[in-house]
Amino acid sequence: MLFPESRLFLTPLKEQLVIKGQGESREEAAAILQIVKSAMSKYFADDLPCADPTAPAEQLENFIVNLIHVETVSVSLKVQAV
């Protein structure tokens, strides 16, 4: 398993792919999106809706809906000078 701490769901919705769920970090969410974009462009390039077939990157940006939530953790420290 590449990302064991992330919980994501991929849902086709009309002519888009919705990625929704909880990511472990921003870096992990970006890596997941890159994997999905790579797979989409490799396997479904002919089927993706696009007005201009010479612009696959823009095509994927419009096709994939990123709803990945990354929770940030804040830490407060109380410092006492002695």
N, C-alpha and C positions, 0 to 999 in steps of 0.2 A: 504494500500500500504506500503510495507516494506521500499522501498528506493525511495521516491518521487522526489529527486533531481537528480537521476541518469537516464540516457537515454541510454538503451542498446537494441541491436538487436541480437537475436540468429538465426543463419543461418546454416542449414545442408549443408555440402559441401563434396561430396563423402563419405568417411568414417570418417569424422571429424565434430565437431560442432564448429562453429566460433562465439565467443562472441565479439561484437564490439560496441563501443559507448563511452559515457562520464560518468565517475564515479565521485561522489562527493568527495571521499577521498580514500586513500589507504586502510584504514580499511574497508570501505564500499565495495570496489572492491573485497577485500579478502573474505568478508562475502558472497558476491554474488557468487563468484567462488565456495565457499564451499557448498552453497545451490545447485548449478548446479551439482557439482560432486556427492553430496549425492543423488540427484534425479536420475542422470544417473546410478549410481551404483545400486540403489534400483530397478528401473523400467526396465532398459535396459541391465543389466549385461550379459544376455545370448546372446545378439545381438551385443555387442561391439567387434570390431576386436582386437584380441590379440593372440600372439603366445603361451603365457603361461597363462592359466586361473587362476593360483594361485597367480598372481600379479595384482590385480585389481587397486591398486593405480597408478602403472606405466602405466597401460592400459589407465586410464583416463587422465593422463598427456599427453599422445600421442594423445588422441582422442579430447581433448578440446584445441582450439586455442584461447588464450587470447589476444584480441586486445583492451582491455579497456584502455582508456586514462584518466588519472587523472591530472587535471590542478592544478598546484601549484600557490599559490599567494605569491608574495614577497612584503614586506612592507619596504620602506626606511624611516628612520627618520633622520632628521637634528637636531643635538643637539648643542645648543650654551651655553657655560659656561658663567656665569655672575660673 
